Amino acid sequence: MLDNKEQNLTPLDKLGEFGLIKHLTESIEIHNESTVKGIGDDAAVLNLEGNETVVSTDMLVEGVHFNLAYVPLKHLGYKSVMVNLSDIYAMNAVPSQILVSVAVSNRFPVEALDELYEGIKIACKKYNVDLIGGDTTSSTSGLILSITAIGSAKKENLTYRNGAGENDLLVVSGDLGGAFLGLQVLERENEVFKVNPNTQPDLAEYDYIVGRQLKPEAGKHIVELLEKLEVKPTSMIDISDGLSSEILHLSEQSGYGFKIYEEKIPLDPMVIKTAEEFGINPITCALNGGEDYELLFTISQADFPKIKGNPNFTVIGHTTEQNAENYLILQGSESAVPLTAQGWNSFDDE
């Protein structure tokens, strides 16, 4: 956190709520023609030209979803946008607007919120999304972020969780488990720092997985690539709570069981190396870790030649029959382990 004793920082009460809103939003740029009116009125006005509108919202709470001891505010702003855009891309839709609501305690100076909004603005510019409004209020429990994302798609392009059919292929983008292990590294270094505040962590060798935790990317390039390849997923979901949990969601919604194969799950070499360092099975990190924000989707077998050999995609399994169970087939054997939802749950007791 910024130190009010060492720097000339601006307390929030100096600006007041409306002054703060003006300060944080006066440099906001509009990127989409569908944004008729953004910040500055009682409501935003959008013209989505007859497309289906998709809306999603997520909340991030200090002490539950993030720890400011090792999460820079600029990274937090960026990640908070990614978390929400990922849900829009998981519908095979294109995000175009977000609304940002912030509850903040008086321990944060204006300059801290400037850092937060800098990350939000960088994300908006990179993903061609407009910040069109939101709310600010006080908090007695630290920082709370709530973001709503709005997007659109042609009706025939929308992809739901329930569309998988029998013998569809299960495909994942990117690699898995990195965000979870990045968090383990950050937590470990934070504990070392608390014991010896003069210790400065060297995270260079963990750059990839720490980046997966602090600055994830949403699946824009995957949705664009699928369109280019003329592949329409039959179902899709983003991987926020771990691969197992997301497969179970697809299974519950579609009614079909899934089989996935341990040796097919994509793991970065850094994930394997770091998992061994922590004494964790890297497959467990992929199955239960979460926060990878990759896209998990099913396709018909007829579309397999279109994605075959593409480095962005890995076929990890397939659907089976109606009302069947979900299994992980272990590497080097035909042994099957039932998939269970062991992903992150914010309501679990610590």
N, C-alpha and C positions, 0 to 999 in steps of 0.2 A: 504493500500500500504506500501511497505518497505520504510524506511526513510534513504535517502542517508547520512544525517548528523550524524546519530547515528550508522550506520553500514558501514563497509568497503566493498562497493559494486562495481561491475564492470560495467562501462558504456558500452553501445553497441558498440560505435565507437572504443573501444580498441580492439575488436575482428574483426570488419568488417563483411560484409555479409557472406563471405565464411568461415571465422573463426567461426562465430556464428553457421552456419549450421553444421560444423564439431563438435563443442562443444555439440550441442543439440542432435546429432544423433549418436555419436561414440559408445554409449552403447546400441543402438537398437538391439534387438534380432529378429531372423527369426523363425517363428513357423510352417509355411506351406510348404510342398513340392512343391506346385504350384508356389511359389515365386522362380523363377530362378535367378533373379537379383533384388536387392532392391535399397537402396540409394547408390549413388556413380557414376552414369553414367548419360547420357543424358536422359534416360528413364528407367523405370522399365521393367522387362521381366517376364511374367507370362505364365505358362502352365496349363490351366484349364481342360485338358484331355477330351475335347469334350462336357462338360457341357454347359448349357446356362449361359452366363455371365450377371450379374446384376450390374448396376452402379447407385449410387445416390450421390447427393452433397447438402450440407447445409452451410449457412453462419451465423455466430453469430457476432453481432456488439455491441461494448460497448455503453451503453446509450440507446440501442434499445432492445436488448435481455438479457442483464445482467448489473448489477450494482456492481462494484468492492468494493463498500462500505461495502457490506455484502456477496459477493460471493468470497470465497477463490480461488486463482488461480489453486490450485491442483484440487479442485472440478470442476472448469470450464473446465479444460482439460479433465477430466473424462466425464463430461456431454456432451461435444462437440462430443466425440466419440459415446456416447450412442444415441444421436440425429440421427446420420447417420446410425449406425448399425440397429436401429429400422426400418428404411425404407427397409433395405435388408430383415430382418426377416418378414416384412409385405408382401413380395413377396413369402413367404414360401421358402426362399433361405438361404444359409449360407454365412456370410461374411468371407472374408479371408485376405483382404488388405485394407489399408487406405492411402490416401495422405493428408498431412496437410500443409496448407498455412497460414502464419501469417503476418499481417501488424501491426507494433508496433511503437509507438512514443518513443522519447528519454527520456521520463520520467520513462520508465521501465529499470531497470538494468538487467544485464544478469541473476542474481539470481532469479528475478521474472519469467523470461521465463523458468528457470530450474524447478520452481514449477509447471508451466503450463504443461511442458512436462513430469513431474513426473506423473501427473494425466493421461495424454495420455498413457504413458507406462504401468501404472497399468491397465487401461482399455484394452489395447492390450493384455496383458498377461492373464487377466481373461477371455477374450472372444476369445483367440487363433487367434488373428488378427495381421498381419504384417504391420508396418509402412514402406512404400517403397519409400517415396519421398514427394515432395511438393515445397514450395517456401517461402521466407521471403522478406519483403520489409518494407520501412518506411511508417509511417502514420502521418498525422497531426491531426487526430481526435481520438486518443486513440487506443484501441486494436480491431483488426478484425481477426476473425478466419474463415477459409473456409476449410471444410473437405470433401473429396470425398471417398466414401466407395465402394468397389468392392466385389462382391460375386458370387456365382454360385449355380445352381440347375439343376437336371435332368429336361428335358423339360416337362415331364408328371407331375412333382411336383409343377411347378410354379403356383402361384395363383395371379390372377389379380383382379382389382376392379370391373370388369364388368361381373363376372361369376354367380351372384346370379340368382336363378330361383324362380318360383312362389311357395309360401308356405315354402320357406327355413326358417330355424330358425336363428335368429340373436344372436350371442354369444359374450360376452366380457370377457377378462381375467382380473384377479385382481379386484381392486376397483378404483373408480374414484373420482375426486375432490380434492385429497390431495395436489397435486402440486400447484394448484391455491391458496388454503388456506395457504400453506406454504409460498408462495410469499406474501400474505397479512400480515402474521405475521412478516416476515422480513422487509417489507416496514414500518410497524408500529413501530417496534423497531428502525429502522434507523431514523425515524422522532424524536423519543424520544432522541436518541443519539445526533442528531444535536442540539437539544435544550440544552441538558446537557451532554457534552462529558465525564463526569466522571461516567455516568451511564453505567453499564455493563448488557446487557440483559441476562435474564435467560430463555433459550429456552428449558429446559429439558422436560417440559410437552408437548411441541410441537415437540418432537424429530421425530416422524414418518412423519408428514406432511412436516416439514422443510427438512428432508431427501429426500422426494419425489420431492421437488423442486431443491435442490442443487446436489443430487447424484442419479438420476433416473437410472433404469436398463432397458436394452433392452430385447426383448422377446425371447431370446435364449431358455430358458427352456420351453416356450410354444410351439415353433416350434418342439422341440425335443419330447415333450409330445404328440403332435398331431400325429407325425410319429409313436411313440410307440403304440398309441391307434388305429392306422390305420384309422385316420380321415383326409380326404383331403378337406379343406375348398373350397367352391365354389367361394367365393370372400373374400378379406381381405384388411385391411388398418390399419395403426397405429394411435393412438389417440394423436395427437400433438396439434390440434386446438380446441378441445372440441368435445364431443360425437355428438352433433347435426350436426356440420359441417361435420364430417366424415360419418355419416349416409346419409346426403344429397349427398356426393360424391359417395357413393355406389349406391344410388338411381339413380343419374344422369347417371352413367356409365352403370348400368344394365338395366335401364328402368322400374324397379319395384318400387312400393311404399313400405314404411315400417310402421308398427305400433310397438311402444315400450310402455312398461308399467312402470309407475312411481315406483310402489312398487318393481319392479324387479331390478332396477338399484343398483348395489353394492356400498355401502358406508361404510367406516371404522367408528367405533364409534368416533374416534378423529375428523374425518371430520364433523360429525353431531354436536359434541360439539363445535368445533371452529366456524362453520358456525353460530350457534346460538349466540355465543359470538360477532360475527361481524354483526349480524342482517341480515344474508343472508340465503335464502333457500338452503339447501345442494344439492338439485336436480339441482338448477341453477348452482352451482359450477361444478357438473358433466357434465351438458349439454354444458356449455359455457366456462369452465375454461381452459382446455388444458394442455399440457405438462405432461400428465400422462404416455405417451408412452406404454400404454397397447395395446393389439391387439384386433381389432374388426373384426369379420368374420361371414360369413354365412355357414351353413352346411345343407345338406339334412336331412329331418326328419328321414330317415333310419339310420343315424349316431347318433341320439340322445341317444340311449341306451349306446353307447360307452363313452359318456361324462357325463351321468346322475350321479349326486351325487359327481362329481369331484370338490373339493374345488377351483380349479384353474379357473373354468369356470362358467359363469352365463348366462342363456338364458334370454334375456331381451325383445324379441319381435320376429317378423317374417315379411317376405315380404308379400305383398298383390297381387295386379294384375298390369298388365302393365299400365304405364302412370298414376298411382294413386298418390295421395298426401301422405305426410309423417306426422304421428301424434304421439303425446304422449297421452296415455290414463291415465287420472288422477286416483290416488289411491282412492278406495272406491266408484267409480262411472264409468259410461260409457262416461263421458265427454271427448272429444278429443280436444287437442290443437295442431294447426299446428306447426311443427318443423321449426325453422328458423336458419340460420347460424349467430350466434352471438359470435362465437369464436374469438380469438385474431387475429388482423389484423395489421401488422407492418406499414401499410400506413395510418392508421386512424390518424386523427389530435388529438393531446393531448388537 
